[in-house]
Amino acid sequence: MKTAIQNKNELRRYFRGLLAGIAPAERKVADELICSSLLSLEEFKNAQSIMTYLSFADEVDTLNFARRVLECGKRLIVPKVQTQRKNLLPCEVKNLEEGLLPGLYGILEPDENHTHPVEAGVIDFHVVPALALDRSGFRLGRGGGYYDRFLSGIEGRFFTVGICYNCQLVDELPREQWDIPVKRVVTDKGIIHLNVTNSERATNKRGGA
């Protein structure tokens, strides 16, 4: 569907309401399906360095995915929020059982003694959070702008995947000139083939410059 709501703050309230209505048992099954789909992607199998957000609250769970990344012998990279710069610092994590503490908004991130920054250029595959995604790969974030800034600085350097529950997927979201679409969308219903044209990507790349 194409959402009739065009105000992003109203959309955020709408999708938070949808997320609140997902039963824990249903959420657990959906999380497992999304994780399996991520692991099945050829881009994941061919990647050496994987960046993923660490989930909290009502987000699609990524902690199990992060464990699988390490079990596969791949390099795990997670974001650390830089509040002053309003950006993300990619950091390598070798053990999910230690060195992680709740940071801004309660999101797990490396503590000061376990912060090992890496260059964005080493990332091959990046799992991106979203309150909603559309079938062209554009995302609705939570309003902080952290991922928008991070992605606009390195657009095109690695494979990006947006993940969400199927109730968060719509035909079209309102978008800004600088928005960067992800290259693939995964929901609990499977891997979504995107309706993204080269002209759309070029337009948004110029807008984010």
N, C-alpha and C positions, 0 to 999 in steps of 0.2 A: 504494500500500500504506500501511497504518498501521504505523509502526515499533513494534516490541515493546520497544525500549529507551526508558526514560523518564528516565534520568539524563543530564543535558545533557553532562557531561564524557565519559561513555561514548559518547554520540552524536557528539561532536566527534571522538573517536578513530576511530569507525566511518567517518565521512564523509571524514576525512583519508585513511584507507586507500583508500576508493573513488577519491578524486582522484589518489592516487599511482599507481593502476593505469591511468589514461587515457594512451594512447600519444600522443607529441607530434604526429604527423600527424592523429590523430583530434581532438585538442584544437584544433589550428589550424582545422580545418573547422568544429568546433562554435562557436568564437569568432566566425568570420565569419558564421555563421547567426544567432547571437544579435545581433550588431551590425546586421545587415540588418533583423531584426525590430524592434529598437529604433527604427531610422530610419523604419520604415514606420508607426509608431503615429501616429494623428492628434494625440494629445496632444503628441508630440514636434514634429510639423510646426507646430503652433499656438503652441509655446513660444518665448520669446525668450531666457530665461536657463536654462541646463542645468547642474545639479550632478551630478557623477559622482565616484566614488572612482577612484583610479589604482591599477590592479591590481599585484599582486606575487605571487611564488611560484606557488601552485596555483590562484589565483583566475581566474575568467573574465576574459580580457583586455579592458581598456577603453581602452587607449591609442589604438587605431585609432578607436574610437567618439569619443574626445575630439578627435582630429584632424578627424573628419568634422563635429563640432559647430562647430569654428572655420571649416572650409571652407564651411559653410552660412551663415556670417555671424551665428551666434548667440553669445551671451555664455557663456563656459565658466567654471564655478565648481568648485573642488575643495576638499576638506576639509584643514585643517591641525589636527593633534592638539594639544589643550591638555592636557598631562599633569597639571598641578595641579588643574584643574577637572574632569578626566576627561570632556571634552566636545570637540566639533568646532567649528572656526572656519571658516566658508565664505569662500573667497578667490577673487577673479577671477584667471584666468590667460589671458594673451593670446598666449603662445608656449610650446609644449611643449619647445622645444629649448634653452631657457635659464631659469635661475631656479628649477629644481627640484632638490632634493637628497633623499637618503634620510633620513627622519626616524625616529620611533619604529617599531620592528619592521622597519625597512628600507623602509618605504612612501614613495614619492615624494610630496613636498609642497613648497610654496613656501618658499624660503629666507628669511632675515631681510630681505634687501634687495629681495625681490620679493613681499612679503606685502601684499596689497591686500584687506583684509576688506570684506565686503558684508553687508547686512542679510538675514536669512533670508527676509524678506518679498518680496525681488525674485526669488526662485527660483520657476520655473514647473514644472520637471520634474526629478526627482531619482532617479538610478540608485543603488540600495543594494546593498552586498555581502551575501553570506550563505554559511554553510557548508552550509545546507540551507533549503529552503522547503517549505511545505505548500500544499494547494489552497484554503486560506482566506486565504493571504497572510501567514501568520505565519512568522517567520524564526528560524533558529538562527545566532547570531553566534559570534565566536571567543572570547567570554568577557570582553572588556574593558568592555563596557557603553557604549562611546562613542556608537554609533548609537542605542541605546535612549534615552539621555539627550537626544540631539539631536532625535530624532523626537518624543519625548514633549513637548518644549517648543514644537513648531511643528505638531503633528498637525492635518491637514486643510488646511493653508495651500497645499500644492502637490501635484502628482501624483507619487506614488512608484511606482517599478518595482523589483522584486527580480529579479536575474538569477542563474542557476545552470545547471549542466549537468543533463541529464535524470536522471542517476543520483542527483542531490541533491534531487529532487522527491519528496515523499511525501504521502500523503493527509492525515495529521495529525501535528503535532509537539506535544510537551508545551509548555504556554504558562503564563505568569504573568499575574496580574491586570493588570499595567501594560503588557504587550506591545502594540505598535501594529502592525497588519497593513499591508503595502503594498497598493496599489490594483490592481496588475497584476503578473503573474509572466511572465517570458520565459525559455525554455530553448532548447536547440538543436533541439528538436522543434516549436517555435513559441510562439505567445502563448496562455497558459493562462487560461481563464475561471474566475474564482474563486468559491468557495462561501462568500462572506462576506455575512452578513445585517446589516441596520441595527442590530439589537439587539446583535450581537457587537461592532460598532464602538463603539456607545454605552457598552457595559459596559467596554471597554478604555480608552475615553477617560476615563471616570470613575475607573478604577483608576489611570491615570497622572497624575491631577490632584494 
